[in-house]
Amino acid sequence: VLLFSSVQADSKGFSAELQRHLDTVRNTYNIPGMSVAVYYQNKLQHTAVSGVRNIETGEPVKVDSAFQIGSVSKPVTASLAYVLSEKGILPIDTKVLDVFPEMKEQSRPEYAHVDIRMLLTHTSGMQYKPLTEPADAYKSLYPNDMRKRRIEYTKAAFRDKPIAPPGTKFEYGGGTIILAAMMERKTGKLWEELVDEYVFKELGLKTALPANAWNGAKDRAWGHVVSNGKTIPWLFNG
C-alpha cells in the first residue's frame, strides 16, 4: 500500500511523489521490480515503474510489462461468483457435485455437501495440492487447455482424503480452481472470458490472460524467490 500526502491524484506534483514512494517501497523490501497505476475520477492519471523484470538480466520494468497476478485471482473469482449468483446463473450455495454429477462415484463421501461458500472461504477440507497427483498430472495432461486442466484438478481434489471435515476448519486451498471449473461447466465459457465480461469490463480493465498466454507474453515480469540467501528469477506455471 502506497501512502501519500494531500497532493491530489490529478495534480502535477503527484507523479513525482508516486515515483518516490514506489522506489522507497521497492528498496525497503528488496523487491526486484514493481509497477503501479493510479485511477482517479474514472481515468488513468499516473503510472510509475521501478526496478527490473529479471534480476539476472537486469531488464527494466516497463509500463506495459505483464505481471502474473497469481492468487490475486482468488478475490477476482469471488467477485465473479457474486455476479453469477446474483444473475441466477450459479447460486452461491450450489454444491460442486451437483455441477459435476459424473464425479460422485469416484469422490470421497465427505465432500458430498461441499458448496461454493466452502470453496471461497477455504473450509472445504481439501488439500491445496492434490496428493493423488504427485506428478501434477492435471497440468501435464493438458498443458494448453485450461478448461480440461481445471477439470482434472477437481477430480484429483475430490479423490483426496480431507485434512479436516468439510465446513469445520480454515485450510488455505485451491477451491477457486474448482469454482472456475464449475463456472465453465454452467456457462460454456472459459473463466478468462467470464472475468472479462462480468468483472474487468465493468471496471474498465484490460483482458485477463490465461496462464499459458502469460508465459509467452512480451516484456513479462518474472517472479523471484529467495534460495540460500540469493534472489533468483522464477516462473510460476500453475
Secondary structure, DSSP 4 states (H G I P E B T S, - for coil): -----S--TTSTTHHHHHHHHHHHHHHHTT-SEEEEEEEETTEEEEEEEEEEEETTTTEEP-TT-B---GGGHHHHHHHHHHHHHHTTSS-TT-BHHHH-GGGTTTS-GGGTT-BHHHHHTT-S---SS-TT-TT-HHHHS-TT-HHHHHHHHHHHHHHSPPSS-TTSS-----HHHHHHHHHHHHHSS-HHHHHIIIIIHHHT--PPPPHHHHTT-TTBPPEEEEETTEEEEE----
